[in-house]
């Protein structure tokens, strides 16, 4: 038997990073994750995966590092010698990127070149996955696929376009196995609490429990292709297993509006959304993205990947989780064939 593969994940404490770590550990990988030093722990999404490094059965190892520190990244790549690198770290909140455009550009954009150059300088043969985003398409009409022109409408989207092109450039200039996964919106019970879907489902749980009465939202007419994050990390892994590097769009091929998501989620909890949802213009973006719908036919053809969980079911999954979590009993374990 050959040795187990090693993977390095930036953004391992986030939604996607935690699900990806679970998937890879299930596949018997040795998983290394980067975390930023802080005075408080931010590892809640992966605490159930972690064992003390002195334990002979430990396969998850965490390292302090940051995408703004290129020399640290180079040293880690040299020390770990990963077979696969997944760059999921970013300042990923689109609305916040208007408030912190420089920081967003430094982490979401330049962070990618630092990591790619760390792979190049260390002489690593690691396969590289870049977390690209549907926000790169922005104002370009849907449906969007791998040939659709980019028209980003936020500092976040612009930074992601930079990362997309630098990944392609390093693939062509240095013969790196480097791919872009252009993922459309993907949510789960582990979604950050300030992202609109999770904000909605957490509010529903609190409203049912009498802890709050209203939720303030921005543009209810924006339409998004919302999928289930545990399925999307399977697509990430599949992209690094094929023979030749190729970029892929990952989405459900469907879209609903924020208002639709609100209605489905509130109705599932037995509530009338109109009694609780209020408008606040501070949640509007200076430049809006009206509609994003992913055409993932190339991923189906080359990766054998298709989305199973559609937006309606996703909303119900998240509502049920947040209601149970508030009641103090919940197990967040995705039920997918690849995980068994």
Secondary structure, DSSP 8 states (H G I E B T S, - for coil): -----EEEEETTTSHHHHHHHHHHHHTT-EEEEEE---SS---TTTGGG---TTSTT--EEEEE--TT-HHHHHHHHHHH--SEEEE--S---HHHHHHSHHHHIIIIIHHHHHHHHHHHHHT---EEEEEEEGGGTTTS-SSB-TTS-----SHHHHHHHHHHHHHHHHHHHH---EEEEEE--EE-TTS-TTSHHHHHHHHHHHHHTTS-S-EEES-SS-EE--EEHHHHHHHHHHHTTSSS---EEE--S--EEHHHHHHHHHHHTT--GGGTEEE-GGGS-SS---B--B--HHHHHHH-----S-HHHHHHHHHHHHHHHHHT--------GGG-
